[in-house]
């Protein structure tokens, strides 16, 4: 009976997780429609307002461009982490990711360290301390965990030294996170309706290079804290499904890519592909290969034991 209830709970959570992922991706699509199709086109906006549902659709598209898609992304990854990693590993990553990134963002918007001088505009939700939208730390969490879990699973699959794999996973996880920002930041600060502006113009499409050092540093700090906390309850990632983290990373990268290309910004997209998409797909394939190897070893070890216990009836 208990196993049946547990199985039903797992099925329910899996469906719920899938719905959250779909909602996350759909809301990003609505956001793109609002940013790229509606806002730049005044005639289209005027025609849209003629329909009873037009203003509602526009409002939803703009909400999806900021708040809604980040909340759904956070929820999807939180459910995934709870279901596949357990409550300890979920919270041991989520809490450092949210609080460390929030601290970095508050410092950045008030002092210029570690990202440079910038400030958030409207469109991303309520601002903590009137500086940082509450949705920003949520995005650090769900993109950070997606990047880190793929990196760590891929590196552990090649059977290198345990601590070397963990250190490399932190480095690659932070790199994947920063590569996403290569593509997102120029577009989101230079659209028809920017979500933040740089008060310290830099050489990289209006951004200072310091921004990327800040992203790498922040990612490394909270991933290191999470790695140390995970040591309290060692985790075997050889059979952890990675489909949702990969879908989260690729869909958010696609969102940023479309915004950048629409704004005529091409070099950051190329850098993001080279330093983000290529490594994440490589690490994902390494993890899949390791999972297949583990299953083969499991079968070779377990099947003879099981068959040896089956009585032979003559």
Helices and strands as residue ranges (DSSP letters): H 2-32, I 33-38, H 42-48, H 54-63, I 64-68, H 69-84, H 87-111, E 118-120, E 127-128, E 132-133, H 134-156, H 162-188, E 196-198, H 210-230, G 231-233, H 243-262, H 267-272, I 273-277, H 278-308
